[in-house]
């Protein structure tokens, strides 16, 4: 072999070595950190091992998109000949049940597929969910804020892809009142369903100020036009700190419920989600997730610089772990749900200065709608 051939062979060997330097285990770990770092928003349990000198990938992911990302990364790093034994949850769902709409005014979602499990969050009527897995009479679903939890089959109205497309194009109304009722006839008192702020119903007809609408499972009734707004028009509203504050103050005195995310009852991050949804903005589910979004202001920011609508995050000062969130009002005051929805102060000299002390950080949502974790409902492909 001459010198030139030797140099070429060495170069090819080095190229191969560099490509193979990233092992499948490292490839999977890197992918997980990039596309599925939070188990609350992604199903990812994939392992790599060698069997008979060949790499074998086993485990479970939630979606085909995740599996395709794994395939691309493995090929890129020189492992095109691996054995794929990865299960994709959504592949096990029939086409007629790939999607669903919450059919109750409020549905409970839990951390496990059983009623005795911890409540993770709530869904409201007309909220679209992607179905990932069937577990007896429960379904594992992903919500529009990416949160994954289990919901009883009895809370869902299943839809095909075609039916979802038709729903997105249909004329719909969203409940804008704090709460309302769907009744059997205009001015009637026979209830079809209770309604809460954020419920979405499909338009059927109207009579005077009364609007006939249908629930996701086909029940029809009438709602007072003063309690709803046409969804496509309502969703065009701009950022309004006044609207967000109005909703928060409307909930003053209501109780705390772990996992609550509706006007009936909330936990701390549920309160901020409800307030922002009234302004057409979808926030992440938990306080620790919300703290990673928006324009982040670390501890030490003078509270005089906060603006109405900023999110304030509290927690362990030593570890930085976020455990609570509140909504800043003005003059050092903020509203939050701790035991009940109430107002406290950031001013240590104020009589309503609580045990929570100063926030670990704050996030400004204003001007950041459309960035990671902050979605305008009008731009969410599941709604429109």
C-alpha positions in Angstrom: 0.0 0.0 0.0 1.5 3.4 -1.0 1.5 6.4 1.2 -1.5 8.0 -0.5 -3.6 4.9 -0.1 -2.5 4.6 3.5 -3.5 8.2 4.3 -6.9 7.6 2.7 -7.5 4.4 4.6 -6.5 6.1 7.9 -8.8 9.0 7.1 -11.7 6.7 6.4 -11.0 4.7 9.6 -10.9 8.0 11.6 -14.2 9.1 10.1 -15.8 5.8 10.9 -14.4 5.9 14.5 -15.7 9.4 15.0 -19.1 8.4 13.7 -19.2 5.4 16.0 -17.8 7.3 19.0 -21.3 8.2 20.0 -22.9 5.0 21.3 -26.6 4.1 21.0 -26.9 4.6 24.7 -25.5 8.1 24.4 -27.6 8.7 21.3 -30.8 7.9 23.2 -29.8 9.9 26.3 -29.1 12.9 24.1 -32.4 12.6 22.2 -34.4 12.2 25.5 -32.9 15.5 26.8 -33.7 17.3 23.6 -37.2 16.0 22.7 -38.6 14.2 25.8 -36.9 15.7 28.9 -40.2 15.9 31.0 -42.1 12.7 31.7 -45.2 14.9 32.3 -45.3 15.8 28.6 -43.7 12.8 26.8 -43.7 9.0 27.0 -40.2 7.8 26.6 -38.7 4.6 28.0 -36.2 3.3 25.5 -33.1 1.3 26.2 -30.1 0.1 24.0 -28.2 -3.1 24.6 -25.9 -5.4 22.6 -27.1 -8.9 21.8 -24.8 -11.2 19.8 -22.7 -8.2 18.7 -25.7 -6.3 17.4 -27.4 -3.3 19.0 -31.0 -3.8 20.0 -33.4 -1.0 21.0 -36.3 -1.9 23.2 -39.0 0.0 25.1 -41.8 2.4 24.5 -42.4 5.9 23.1 -45.7 7.8 22.7 -45.6 8.8 19.1 -44.3 7.9 15.7 -42.5 11.2 15.5 -40.4 10.2 18.5 -39.6 6.8 16.9 -38.6 8.5 13.6 -36.3 10.8 15.5 -34.6 7.8 17.0 -34.2 6.1 13.6 -32.7 9.3 12.1 -30.2 9.7 15.0 -29.1 6.1 14.9 -28.4 6.3 11.2 -26.6 9.6 11.6 -24.3 8.0 14.2 -23.6 5.0 12.1 -25.9 2.4 13.6 -28.2 1.7 10.6 -28.1 -2.1 11.2 -29.6 -2.1 14.7 -32.7 -4.1 15.7 -35.8 -2.1 16.4 -38.1 -3.4 19.1 -39.6 -0.1 20.2 -43.3 0.0 20.8 -45.2 3.2 19.8 -48.3 3.7 22.0 -50.4 5.6 19.5 -50.0 2.8 17.0 -52.2 0.7 19.2 -55.2 3.1 19.0 -57.7 2.5 16.2 -58.3 5.3 13.7 -61.8 6.0 15.1 -60.3 6.8 18.5 -57.1 8.7 17.7 -58.7 11.9 18.9 -61.3 12.9 21.5 -63.0 15.9 22.9 -63.7 16.3 26.6 -67.5 15.9 26.8 -68.1 17.0 30.4 -68.0 20.6 31.7 -65.1 19.4 33.8 -63.3 16.1 33.6 -60.7 14.7 36.0 -57.4 13.3 34.8 -55.2 11.2 37.0 -51.6 10.0 37.3 -52.7 6.4 36.9 -55.7 4.7 35.3 -57.8 4.4 38.4 -60.1 6.7 40.4 -58.0 6.3 43.6 -54.9 7.7 41.9 -53.7 11.3 42.4 -55.5 13.9 40.3 -53.0 15.3 37.9 -55.1 17.9 36.1 -58.6 18.7 34.7 -60.0 19.0 31.2 -63.0 21.1 30.2 -65.7 20.5 27.6 -64.6 20.9 24.0 -60.9 20.5 24.9 -59.2 18.3 22.2 -56.9 15.5 23.4 -54.7 13.1 21.5 -55.3 9.5 22.5 -52.1 7.5 23.3 -53.1 4.3 25.0 -56.2 2.3 26.2 -56.1 0.9 29.7 -59.3 -1.0 30.2 -62.0 1.7 30.6 -59.4 4.5 30.9 -57.3 6.3 28.3 -53.9 7.8 28.4 -54.2 11.1 26.6 -52.1 14.2 25.8 -53.7 17.6 26.2 -53.2 20.8 24.2 -50.6 22.0 26.8 -48.7 18.7 26.2 -49.6 17.3 29.6 -50.1 13.5 29.7 -52.5 11.8 32.1 -55.3 9.2 32.4 -59.0 10.0 31.9 -62.1 7.7 32.1 -63.6 6.6 28.8 -66.9 8.1 30.1 -65.4 11.6 29.9 -64.5 11.5 26.2 -66.3 11.8 22.9 -64.0 10.0 20.4 -63.4 11.5 17.0 -61.7 10.4 13.8 -59.2 12.7 12.1 -61.9 13.7 9.6 -64.3 14.5 12.4 -61.7 16.6 14.1 -61.0 18.5 10.9 -64.7 19.2 10.6 -64.9 20.3 14.2 -62.0 22.8 13.7 -63.8 24.3 10.7 -67.2 24.4 12.4 -68.7 27.5 14.0 -68.2 27.2 17.7 -68.9 29.1 20.8 -66.7 29.4 24.0 -68.1 30.1 27.4 -66.8 33.4 28.6 -68.9 33.7 31.8 -67.5 32.4 35.1 -70.1 29.7 34.9 -73.4 29.1 33.0 -75.9 26.4 32.1 -77.0 24.6 28.9 -80.8 24.3 29.1 -83.4 22.4 27.1 -85.1 25.6 25.8 -84.6 29.3 25.8 -85.4 30.8 29.3 -85.9 27.2 30.5 -84.8 25.7 33.8 -84.2 22.1 32.7 -80.4 21.5 32.6 -78.6 19.6 29.8 -75.2 20.4 31.4 -73.5 22.8 33.6 -70.9 25.0 31.9 -67.7 26.7 33.0 -65.4 29.3 31.5 -63.5 27.9 28.5 -66.1 25.2 27.5 -66.4 25.0 23.8 -69.7 24.0 22.0 -70.7 23.7 18.4 -73.2 26.2 17.0 -76.6 24.9 15.7 -79.0 27.9 15.6 -80.1 30.9 17.4 -83.3 32.6 18.7 -83.0 36.1 19.9 -80.3 36.3 22.5 -80.3 32.5 22.9 -77.9 30.2 21.1 -78.5 26.6 20.4 -75.3 24.5 20.7 -74.2 20.9 20.9 -71.8 19.3 23.3 -69.0 17.1 21.9 -71.1 13.9 22.4 -74.1 15.4 20.6 -76.4 16.7 23.4 -78.1 19.9 22.3 -79.4 22.8 24.3 -79.6 26.5 24.6 -77.2 29.0 26.3 -77.6 32.6 27.0 -75.7 34.6 24.3 -74.4 36.9 27.0 -72.4 34.0 28.5 -70.6 32.9 25.3 -68.6 34.3 22.4 -68.0 33.0 18.9 -64.7 31.2 19.2 -62.9 32.4 16.0 -63.6 36.0 16.9 -62.9 35.6 20.6 -59.5 34.0 19.9 -58.3 37.1 18.1 -58.1 39.2 21.3 -54.7 40.7 22.0 -52.8 40.4 25.3 -54.8 41.9 28.1 -53.5 42.1 31.6 -56.8 43.6 32.6 -58.7 40.5 31.4 -56.2 38.2 33.2 -56.6 40.2 36.4 -60.4 40.3 36.1 -60.6 36.5 36.0 -58.2 36.1 38.9 -60.3 38.5 41.1 -63.5 36.8 40.0 -62.1 33.7 41.7 -61.3 35.3 45.0 -62.1 33.1 48.0 -62.5 29.9 46.0 -60.8 26.8 47.5 -57.7 24.9 46.7 -57.7 21.5 45.0 -54.6 19.7 43.9 -54.9 19.2 40.2 -57.7 21.8 39.8 -57.6 23.9 36.6 -61.1 25.3 36.3 -63.2 28.2 37.6 -64.8 25.8 40.0 -61.6 25.2 42.0 -57.9 25.3 41.3 -54.4 24.7 42.6 -51.8 27.4 42.3 -50.7 26.8 38.7 -54.3 25.9 37.7 -55.3 29.5 38.7 -52.7 31.0 36.4 -53.8 28.7 33.6 -57.4 29.7 34.0 -56.6 33.4 34.1 -54.5 33.2 31.0 -56.9 31.0 29.1 -59.6 33.7 29.6 -57.2 35.8 27.5 -56.8 33.1 24.8 -53.4 31.9 26.0 -52.5 28.3 26.9 -49.8 28.0 29.6 -48.0 24.9 30.8 -49.7 22.8 33.5 -47.4 23.0 36.5 -45.6 25.9 38.2 -42.2 24.3 37.7 -43.0 24.2 33.9 -44.4 27.7 33.8 -41.2 29.0 35.5 -39.2 28.0 32.5 -41.2 30.0 30.0 -41.5 33.7 29.1 -39.0 36.4 29.9 -37.4 35.1 33.1 -36.4 37.5 35.9 -34.3 35.8 38.5 -34.5 36.5 42.2 -33.3 40.0 43.2 -35.5 41.8 40.7 -37.1 44.8 42.5 -40.8 44.0 42.8 -41.5 47.6 41.7 -40.4 46.5 38.2 -43.0 43.7 38.0 -46.0 44.3 35.8 -49.6 43.1 36.1 -49.8 39.6 34.8 -46.2 38.6 35.6 -46.0 35.1 37.1 -44.2 34.9 40.5 -42.5 31.6 41.5 -41.8 30.5 45.0 -40.1 27.4 46.4 -36.9 26.1 48.1 -34.2 28.8 48.1 -31.4 26.3 48.6 -32.3 24.0 45.7 -34.2 26.4 43.5 -37.1 24.0 43.3 -40.3 25.8 42.3 -43.4 24.7 44.3 -45.8 27.6 44.0 -46.9 30.3 41.6 -48.8 33.6 41.9 -50.0 36.3 39.6 -48.6 39.8 40.1 -51.1 42.6 40.4 -49.5 46.0 41.3 -48.0 47.9 44.2 -46.4 44.7 45.5 -49.6 42.8 45.6 -50.1 39.4 44.0 -53.0 36.9 43.8 -52.5 33.2 44.3 -54.2 30.0 45.4 -52.8 28.8 48.7 -55.6 27.3 50.8 -57.9 29.6 48.9 -57.5 32.3 46.2 -56.3 35.4 48.0 -54.1 38.4 47.7 -50.8 38.9 49.5 -47.9 41.3 49.4 -44.3 41.1 48.5 -43.6 44.1 50.8 -42.1 42.8 54.1 -43.6 45.8 55.9 -47.1 45.0 54.8 -49.6 43.3 57.1 -50.4 40.7 54.4 -46.8 39.7 53.8 -47.0 35.9 54.0 -44.8 33.0 54.9 -43.8 32.6 51.2 -41.5 35.6 51.4 -39.9 36.7 48.1 -40.2 34.8 44.9 -37.3 32.7 43.5 -38.0 34.1 40.0 -40.7 35.8 37.9 -41.7 35.3 34.3 -43.3 37.9 32.0 -45.7 36.3 29.5 -46.5 39.6 27.8 -44.6 39.8 24.5 -43.7 36.2 24.7 -46.9 34.5 23.3 -45.8 32.0 20.7 -42.5 31.1 22.4 -41.9 27.7 24.1 -44.7 26.8 26.5 -46.9 29.9 25.8 -49.4 29.2 23.0 -52.2 31.4 21.6 -55.2 29.2 21.3 -55.9 30.7 17.9 -52.6 29.3 16.7 -52.9 25.9 18.2 -53.4 23.3 15.4 -55.7 21.2 17.6 -58.2 24.0 17.8 -58.0 25.6 14.3 
